[in-house]
């Protein structure tokens, strides 16, 4: 960047960013404490029934038919094609459940309906998935901390992990606040958010480290502003193009992938904000300075290879 190029004063809004992040975290943590996550059948256990229609299925009609038959908690969604329907039920294990559902759907229906799958997920399996998913999330954050500390410096490592924790809590809080189903696809979305946000943060941190060593004059805040300005186009364009794809998936991808797309939509929006106003802000709060990034001075009395 040339000396005459405009530098945006991102850190001039750092106090406002702290207040905004604190407000979002309070709402998210409060929602998790009061509402909790609405775990899907992947975690709580239940039955899955898949049926196939000859033509496009009417989901609202199917839901009404199941409610009339006593299946009030049924979740109905398309599964791939518009004539493939997946029905999620919180019922206990019943080998005849698929036949009962098929009988309820076939009443008054002129087309033939095919039963394709009748599976049961036990609550014990759901608990194991929930525990393993949580451990996987914590392990991912720990390994990220080790990687960033090795590649950059401990202050960068703490900043990156705290920024990622900020993003994950807000995504989880969003699902708790709006009582959206949290299943394995959403968990996969949260892990993808960690990877995306980390990549964005690493790009920003790499430029900050480079400028700390290259820019001779300037306070840490000024150097961080320069670095954020230099990476702004890349950050916005990457996020914008990714969000376009995710909006298409959320709208046209069907129920099976909607939770994944929504979690990424929220996560990438928050992650783009946090890579600018949280990760960089944390470096200032942790007291980053040029001395932290300068290579250690060489010792005066270094061993010299003996001449032959």
ABEGO torsion letter per residue (X at the ends): XBAABBBBBAAAAAAAAAAAAAAAAAAAAAAAAAAEBBBBAAAAEEBBBBBBBABBBBAAAAAAAAAAAGBAABBBBBBEBAABBBBBBABBBBAAAAAAAAAAAABGBABBBBBABBBBBBAAAAAAAAAAAAAAAAAAAAAAAAAAAAABBAAAAAAAAAAAAAAAAAAAAAAAAAGBBBBAAAAAAAAAAAAAAAAAAAAAAAAAAAAAAABABEBAAAAAAAAAAAAAAAAAAAAAAAAAAAAAAAAAAEAAAAAAAAAAAAAAAAAAAAAAAAAAAAAAAAGBBAAAABBBBBBABBBBBBBX
